[in-house]
Amino acid sequence: MWFFARDPVRDFPFELSPDTPEGGPPGPWVLHRGRKKATGSPVSIFVYDVKPGADEQTQVAKAAFKRLKTLRHPNILAYIDGLETDKCLHVVTEAVTPLKMYLKERAEAGGLKELELSWGLHQIVKALSFLVNDCSLIHNNVCMAAVFVDRAGEWKLGGLDYMYSSQGNGGGPPRKGVPELEQYDPPELADGSGRAAREKWSADMWRLGCLIWEVFNGPLPRAAALRNPGKIPKSLVPHYCELVGANPKVRPNPARFLQNCRAPGGFMNNRFVETNLFLEEIQIKEPAEKQKFFQELSKSLDSFPEDFCRHKVLPQLLTAFEFGNAGAVVLTPLFKVGKFLSAEEYQQKIIPVVVKMFSSTDRAMRIRLLQQMEQFIQYLDEPTVNTQIFPHVVHGFLDTNPAIREQTVKSMLLLAPKLNEANLNVELMKHFARLQAKDEQGPIRCNTTVCLGKIGSYLSASTRHRVLTSAFSRATKDPFAPSRVAGVLGFAATHNLYSMNDCAHKILPVLCGLTVDPEKSVRDQAFKAIRSFLSKLESVSEDPTQLAEVEKDVHAASSPGMGGAAASWAGWAVTGVSSLTSKLIRAHPTAAPAETNVPQRPTPEGLPAPAPTLVPATPTTPGHWETQEEGTDTAEDSSAADRWDDEDWGSLEQEAESVLAQQEDWSTGGQASRAGQTSNLDAKSPESDWSSWEAEGSWEQGWQEPSPPEPPPEGTRLASEYNWGGPEPSDKGDPFAAVSARREAGAQLKPDSWGDDNWEGLETESRQGKAELARKKREERRREMEAKRAEKKAAKGPMKLGTRKLD
């Protein structure tokens, strides 16, 4: 039987790469790139080949092997594994690049910033301080060749070949025998002067001065060049001069050198160094300190190196969320660092954390996730969205905090393209119906309408037919004026999704009712939309062959491309109104909204019109609405849209007071006509209409065909007889004044009556009349009873005292 000796190099769990990086350490060691066979993770492998007759050098290499294996410090090259045979030595460390090669690569890419150099030198000095003060060891080889840089940009001290004990128990310093390294020896070692007066760290601090000179100026030609600081920063020059002083006694201890450079105005006193020092001690920091640190970190990340953010900041952020209960404060820096990652790295590192965050009950985290969804939505696949994210997001629709409800509505713009049939056409529509009908915040109802218009193209054909007309019709009857504008613009943006019958019988009657709206912005948009739909109907009437082309999208399946026309039709409602919502929340955190009273008065001239875009007059293709929006009458409406976010809206009570001071004729007109048209439509409670989604299966339960408008009061002239172009003579009244009185008297809503009572006052007047009649009857009955009692008393006369009969 034959036995074969096993090859230890072949069984070694690491393998070498054939290339050797430039700038490897001088001497017997050769640096190779390598990887771990099991995982493929990159490593660096230092290889020493044992040669005959080089026993002294072999002993130095074995001593370095032993030192590196036993010394553990964050700023010293990290040992992973090793192999020692009769023929070679293999030392496996973390993946690093020699400093000389690293500086060359960065110089070609634009050079290193002073922030990076300050932190790199800080790490080398800290490693020397550890060796000298804590281990009583002299490195004896500080130079460019002994410094390495890992993938995060961290500088590591290596080259431990010639290290010896400062206490003298291990013998003197070993002989180097490499001229390239001996040029960094201090002058006292060459001439033998001042040996008794030097400190144990004096030689290493001289070599540190040489390293600093080379970092800023390039390779050191000779020792005399140290007298000229060259490109060394001015804040570092005084401390550098102490290092290369002729008197070894005055060279500072590494710890004192760090303290001097960290003083106010010092070279190492900057935000980058402070951030790194905090990250090194983050595990022992108080929770309040961590919160403050993460809140301020985001502002500084833009000036930090990309590699540092990816490989040092990101792991700490993930650890802080996973184990440190850091909460929502890590989100902003986390997504900022995520921009530096590739798509594969983002999926591996960020997405699992994001999915876990969505299940959190922390409101601050939920709202920040919703606000920053745009940064990570592209990395989420559809199964993850539908099964792990959407079920948690929909809870925001029911949240008591208006800000979360609003952000949840906005997030649907990003989630809708990834939702499946059930979540989009059933679950989401139920929540939208409830929000639009019963939410107490007017801007949230408005944003719900806007969002529905923008995601309409993703809905199925049956859902579009059942939902859009009813939803936009409801929006046009909202007490909040921007919601009415959003309803009109919603019709316009989705014009290609309606049949000609729906345009004529369902949409135009609703729009016509808005032509006498008290808000001019609503009237303007209504007239433009009416002209658009009429033009569309007229073109089909003149050429019936166009019907198929005009209605091609009505029964088409959902398609992302169909949403192009709706992409920009009412962006103001998601930005401008959101700022208004936040102010409403601050002004009225718990009270019911007061905006239900706003439409009863006109908007002052100083306030911007809510409508930011214009609806074209003659759309013939789905994209025609977009191209014409900016072409006509932009001076009237676009400027108002631009100022929507800039206006100081304040509270709605203040707005109502300012509006009341500037009432015009429209304050008593227009709404009465709408009241007459909608009184029959609102006979059913909105709550009963919208809460029974699954039972009745339609948004249209409470929205039948509009009843014919009531005849105008006596004395009202035709519209053609009214002087629309100029002011009316003082002796002629406003033709809408007669119909507005009833609206003013009966259309006032209670703040909490959105989902419980009808908008019109007809039933209220009836109930009030019945109550008044019952009260009068009770009063008459009481007076009758008192009269009867008085009659009885008068008939009987005065009461007589009884007498006792005596026998």
Steps between C-alpha positions, in 0.01 A plus 500: 500500500633842399466810717527852357594804709236772500600837356424768769494779243238318295285441810533863607149658501628803310635529149725756333424721207770505233544877505709688754406864575754774453665656799535184703711514815875500443675196632430128477119519521295500178140625515234311300130546460308190596160366595345253734416180316174438683341845465707682241549797733815701415810490722864601481771236530859582593735226375859436613703235320767336716836514325818312590761707683248765612447376852511847656239633259285193557507557876393862445210383282388242758515764776284730291258212445475448875462872580223551248319193629501616861450877465137607470411866450258681265789696347738206451470268200243232592629141495256237366697179445850372434699211368860408597693229319864422435480671166280805555302719735148620412335775703134574412364842598200715417494625140729803484693711252848645567478870584736594217278333244184642661629859486599454136152374405325780686732763348390384155135528610541854639705457817423442864324759709664635813219341700606152386869567560433638847311187601757267341789660688288499817468121471873443450590720797241321712652164407846627600358625829358155567832329428717743698281581799296181543730226368846656555592413143699699245372460145836595345362498145252791463501600134279510193563128430373398845156667463203337324147618419187282519188533282342755738803732470628411847879512541659196665852468639688190390866418433566349844818322387747711699297561814673458840427561868581837650583332833804323357392147600487377142833629381572806287339598174548250218719594206296609198743457219272690260637840392154623405391469863817631666456847349215557748722443806546811720838679494592399856513135393748580224754702702434349843436842663228557756430135563476542876267797481240366257153364588386154397265646240747749353609287203145404399382862521785606267386233255142628541623844391652340190168327427310831528744667262461221243119501523482865398813536283578159351805273546770638733820555297728560802477589867590866437169546310315472831597860582261627232136418593391539139125426463443407862194696627580804712298370794723190507840664442576596868435144618691353206805709589498349849521152346805569283688708753869421551455454875332161557407601854241756385320270258148454642343179618249369241213562742606862555545550126138392448385732774684795345356431152147464644512839671266773364621601157723195477548286191303208644222709652225455238161338452639196319734404783227562758258278308752216482584527869131485590445195278790322672332549838136485392433180695563674833320825420175599663179471291452877505853551365435249221176673403673837476789353304279335236290815466811706418674231295290550188623858457864388493477197273527706182854607592614152612677252268273253321695193613482616859121540477449160340730287714507675837192718543252260341583198723470720808161630384373148440632385836345800677159419352522126553634494855515857629134608471612811314160536336409745227811719532709248303274520195628823348872411515418140405335599172769759436771236526284266292558722196861379493400133475445292190157348437620161626650644818184704562287186477726315742556771762227765489181328383480242785528785750236707318255209495549450873454873565157500336372263768603742774232677705722805547315789334815702440656209315187434294463859384870527411478179302203637307670834439816336365338213309610651170861414587447123529179413316695409186678221688178336626353215299126444466470193729680688779275806458174302500577254779735682739461875449150589379320316788690722746471821297118486482480537877603861440162571337337436839755686711374780722795720402410702185864523391529120479172472310618760251842338448331162457282644222804649327694173523236331286633690199818291531347173616210481252707373203618205713167404661310190390137492387347444844705758685461771236142461377336384822694572817644838400170622351319425826741718694487778240118499510500535878762776500331704230161473664571526871848633572481813711800667333412677175854482354508124556171461314650717226817291480294182486328636189831600349656160568200320353532704181869420472468125556182469291693353209612206716144401594314229310244611243205392715636681805563817300146496367353444845724730704638803316179682405342450841815599689565819302132591521517471877812717503319778312254524790768520769480809727879542460558706186830335390322163514242628255777623271669159529174332402473713184864444410454129571229483236727687258809289565312173448287622209614214277355242742133604458255403230308766310182399685668553836634838388156618396282350775724480806794740474363812332199533736738492795735755344216733409401522864845641578464793262330692783745390770591779746872445430624655178775240460238223503283684248796562269602136495140387459449721192822374343412137567150550360642651182739207471234233534260688274771527236563128531130422461467741208794347312345153534160636397642652185706191417357182662793298367717658771300328774714186504820704515370729776377208713795268440619530863158462663503119506874454475681306767698690762824636361773717656531689172145630532599695808710747306224755466434488872860526606501876547138608501479588868840470658416798719258293702776267613750776578319825568205353680726276705665807645156637575410173668801518727401851605145386562630220715714738704219750535226247579654178624179350635207713389284421200596696189366848453544497126142386455404863543758642263313458171209704634711811435716604205876474494663842545681645205835461678474122540619279214254301297522131586511387137855485371447377146259563220273256324522525120202584291520235227672178597502236230758258637580387852825693500344818364398613846859520614635685201238769514499558873784746488399668179191703589423740780807398698547849638171473682541165673862386494621789709242412759619141502857611550399697806296222657786371715629850576182642646470525875163335535485512876189355656168468327334727753736783403433432135126508558529836677700651215255361248207640693651848483511489119167348402378549145182422309600135460489453879122480474472335162570175326475257783122513504488366147731220600288440804192457283676251278655293777228498765345189351837337443594526864183351637703194595769543762858493364584254773242253377614559141869433558523265797310228316765447230509123514128452552395725216818485294493849352595859564180599322244399761428856606562664165207466262439711197470867597145625532394795285585833662227695673349782294661832579311744720283759341695790356812306407620588151655272240876465502517664158331812640747536784790743458789252549763732360460805719358630828125500549316832542419570857125474441525139376545212738720192476305225316642245745414697812151355521616138490784549745298594805368149549852360465634735768217405733509126458841384377708563812662178621601394843871422526431134575211446259697377195396138524191522720273774360395615157672809354171679422276653762164367376464222754644724767234765429232232507617366834525852640144573387368185663683576822363853503145370440534246783629769732203726422259215560657427837479869591130516404430182696669647806297820478176300464579296810573813702172657384301191606660500842411868546134434400468220751631719778258781417197266486558343843561829679706544815569188700296472828638378832330189631297512831467234762150405609440492873260255661 
